[in-house]
Amino acid sequence: MKQSFAATLREGKLVWRVLNYEAPENARFRNDYQIQSSCVVLADARPNRPGVAKNLQQKVEKLADDKEGFQKYLRDEIENFLK
């Protein structure tokens, strides 16, 4: 994903963050995004769009053994989210 969105990451329009959802200091994320296990969450952190987020957990779990399918799904979801 970092290659597919290199320019967007460099421009700061997209941030890739890995968080331990079980860590006490990340409880807010666990609650805000209904995280129950390892997953991908797209969240818009701009001040004028509070609470805009999409948890991709269900589809990500289905694609866990399909690397190409997972990458395509993630690319498509990120592109749509950035629109």
VENLIN-V643984 format. One record per residue. N is the residue number from 1. RES is the residue in one letter. D_LAST is the distance of its C-alpha to the last C-alpha in whole Angstrom. Layout:
N	RES	D_LAST
N	RES	D_LAST
This chain:
1	M	17
2	K	18
3	Q	19
4	S	16
5	F	14
6	A	17
7	A	15
8	T	12
9	L	15
10	R	17
11	E	15
12	G	15
13	K	11
14	L	12
15	V	15
16	W	17
17	R	20
18	V	23
19	L	25
20	N	28
21	Y	27
22	E	31
23	A	32
24	P	33
25	E	31
26	N	28
27	A	29
28	R	26
29	F	23
30	R	25
31	N	26
32	D	22
33	Y	21
34	Q	24
35	I	24
36	Q	27
37	S	27
38	S	26
39	C	22
40	V	18
41	V	16
42	L	13
43	A	13
44	D	11
45	A	14
46	R	14
47	P	17
48	N	15
49	R	13
50	P	16
51	G	16
52	V	13
53	A	13
54	K	14
55	N	17
56	L	17
57	Q	21
58	Q	22
59	K	21
60	V	21
61	E	25
62	K	25
63	L	24
64	A	26
65	D	28
66	D	26
67	K	25
68	E	23
69	G	22
70	F	20
71	Q	19
72	K	17
73	Y	16
74	L	14
75	R	13
76	D	11
77	E	10
78	I	9
79	E	7
80	N	5
81	F	6
82	L	4
83	K	0
